[in-house]
Amino acid sequence: MRPTRFKNPQAEDGQFQLRLVVAYVFMLLMFCLLIARFVWLQVYQYEHFSTLAQNNRISLLPILPNRGLIMDRNGVILAQNYSAYTLELVPSKMPDMNATIAELSKLVNITPRDEKLFKKLLGESKDFESIPLKVKLTEEEAARVAANAWRFPGVQVKARLFRDYPYKELTSHVLGYIGRINQKDQERLDDEDKSTNYKGTNYIGKTGLEAVYEDDLHGQVGFEEVETDSGGRAIRSLRRTPPVNGNNLKLALDIRLQEVADKLFGNRRGALVAIDPQTGGVLAFLSKPGFDPNLFIDGIDSQSWAALNNDWQKPMINRALRGTYPPGSTFKPFMAMAALETHSIGMHDVRPAPAFFTLPGSSHQFRDSNKNGNGSANLAKAIQVSSDTFFYKLAWDMGIDKIAPTVGQFGLGRPTGIDLDGEASGVLPTKEWKAKRFARYKEEFRRWYPADVVSIGIGQGFNSYTPLQMANGIATLANDGVAYKPHLVQEVVDARSGKSRLIAAKPDHVLPFKQENFEYVKAAMQSVLKPGGTAWRLGVGLPYTMAGKTGTAQVVAIKQGAKYNASALAEQYRDHSWFVAFAPVEKPRIAVAIIVENAGFGAAAAAPIARGLFDYYITGKVPGSISGDLKTVPMDTADDAAAASD
């Protein structure tokens, strides 16, 4: 039997008191921690959680600005916006999205491409935002959806603005086009910290002026503050910040002159650039053939894309900006300036101009375009009759070290800096250029040979320039060495104030050449249009003074002793036709460079285009041969303007 154990009331009471103290301290500690947490959250973290709570309650919906317009120098709209109906869905308001789309496809032609784009936008948007499913509904489609709206909660028909290029191919290589923002565009916007300004925007400038002046044209996106419930559904609008529309661009380009140039070209391939020598403003900028930029706005279909890419005429290539060609005899006025400035020849020096030129110790004949030669000539006559052998010998005597530095000051062989992306540099050959160009080849290919300079003297050999460079160079020569940077945009018109920001027409640089040398070469070019000159027919009945230079650029070399026969060659191997000119000679208002691909002699193809263009620009008379085809040009043509067809 166990012994009876007596409880000690005092000991038990002490233990109980101890437990109470421990529990009290523990509870006090917990309360202190809770209070500290409350203080941390409600005092120190107030701003953070207040913002989160506000964002849960308020959402920002972007309001898109109107894209700026692009117009020519006379206010003719070249790129505009138009309103069209768009079928849009609000995901948060529809019980079954797939079923809704299936039913809508019975009313509207919804293509797989439409659905693919919709799903992409769906993943990038919030449930309460309106997402386009089908753009550019016809009025009949919009009416059908509107009549059945009661069946489709969350389905809306909205009017949105879309881009349009009314002159299509005529301005494609100037304006470029806008297109849907892709992954590369988005990454660039993120890098430049511009993503916020493109919220809700699907389009961005891709090429041409649309891309270069994107920041001006796009504008500033606005926002609407919308109160939402816990399900993300919009309840009411709280505040609205209106968008700022994009600025308008006013160009130096004259669309009427551009159309005259296009009609004078006809269906031939090539390029034309016309510049105002007094300002550098580009009056006409044509690349033939062109393309319809409207095809690219919502994404070009594969069939149209394949047709453009497989076209042997390459309509997507901007020939005026990126096409590089040997300049042929249009290079000779620049050669003449280099010869005079380096004292390699005097104005009155008479030198042989035989039927062919041979290098010392060589039997190879560099032939003249005139099979009988031109006897003898001074520098002015050599330009007038375009004597090849005269300039062969002149280039040989000078050497490339005298030619390149002087000619390069006219802007040949380097980008002009025009306000378009992707400009080609061209090639003004030098010893250093050849060594670099053929660096991967044997030393014998890298070495500069004395004979290399001979063909360069007549614009052949390694010479290669863009029509833009040639137009800029001839404009600088016409303006006595005062050079302006070519520019297409003349004014940027502010969308809010309406004030214009002018593109300052300040000289880029001034060539340090003698005025008498400019006068001499310009007079020689003027004689090209007089009896005895290679373009004398153009000067018949000319009501203003004009100076020019014809050029014929070889595409393939002709064997020794062989005669050039265009009809025996495939079209793409025939000579290019060049012409550069300016008028009036006393105070030039327009300078032009024209190349007609594979069209033969400059006087036969390119020169008549210049005459017709100058007739219109200076006298306002449209060449009679194209007057019936023009749409934007007044029909007050003169009967005697048909000289361009000679």
Secondary structure, 3 states (H helix, E strand, C coil): CCCCCCCCHHHHHHHHHHHHHHHHHHHHHHHHHHHHHHHHHHHHCHHHHHHHHHHHHEEEEEECCCCCCEECCCCCEEEEEEEEEEEEECHHHCCCHHHHHHHHCCCCCCCHHHHHHHHHHHHHCCCCCCEEEEEEECHHHHHHHHHCHHHCCCEEEEEEEEEECCCHHHHHHHHCEEEECCHHHHHHHHHCCCHHHHCCCCEEEEEHHHHHCHHHHHCECEEEEEEECCCCCEEEEEEEECCECCCEEEECCCHHHHHHHHHHHCCCCEEEEEECCCCCEEEEEEEECCCCHHHHCCCCCHHHHHHHHHCCCCCCCCHHHHCCECCHHHHHHHHHHHHHHCCCCCCCCCEEECCEEECCCCCCEEECCCCCCCEEECHHHHHHHCCHHHHHHHHHHHCHHHHHHHHHCCCCCCCCCCCCCCCCCCECCCHHHHHHHCCCCCHHHHCCCCCHHHHHCCCCCCCEECHHHHHHHHHHHHCCCEECCCECEEEEECCCCCCEEECCCCCCEECCCCHHHHHHHHHHHHHCCCCCCCCHHHHCCCCCCCEEEEEEECCCCCCCCCCCCHHHCCHHHCCEEEEEEEECCCCCCEEEEEEECCCCCCCCCHHHHHHHHHHHHHHCCCCCCCHHHCCCCCCCCCHHHHHHHC
